[in-house]
């Protein structure tokens, strides 16, 4: 059992909740879930952000209005894009530039979830279960583009969550006298930027098998919600049929 657990830790390195670029991709994921809901219900979403109504007649929200709604932005609707189906990576960049990567109201996205960091797994589960529950029987035939975009967005969330926490883990291990080895991964967003991730098994071996896996376990135990968020993001992608190979 311990071997399985430590293997999971090695896989999960860095997948915890910390605001960063992945916050923009989460918004992209929820928006495309909203569009899928609209596709299934004659333009009137019933499950995802069902309280979001356009200021231009009360119909389906535009992307900008959706971001305003879930982020509870004060001072007017942001001007991010005019596209009804914005490109995931390019629009995520615009969200980052505009500072729309922080907290959002989970309960507005899926009613009854609640708010706070501890509710993220439940939110991911409910939204992905809604999408996944409509995969069979050709229900999403008319929403192929929206489904594809939702998958891409969640793949990016996983990768970037992993990267942000890997940086924190690296500093945490080095602070305890561990010489950390890393491995390079590339986020396939068209930029081909390289990201360095902690390599747990190599780090353990180069430190003489001195219990690095146990230190990683301690790192996660500092905040159990981190591990829950990691597992939830992986499970969410599996539910919507967008799994990638381990490590993003």
Secondary structure, DSSP 4 states (H G I P E B T S, - for coil): -HHHHHHHHHHHTT-S---SHHHHHHHHHHHHHHHHHHHHTTT--SSSSTT---TTTSSSPPHHHHHHHHHT-SSS-------TT--HHHHHHHHHHHTTTS---HHHHSTT--SSGGGHHHHHHHHHHHHHTTSGGGTTGGGHHHHHHHHHHHHHHHHHHHHHHHHHHHHHHHTTT----EEEEE-TTTT--EEEEE-HHHHHHHTTS-SHHHHHHHHHHT-HHHHHHHHHHHHHHHHTT---STT-
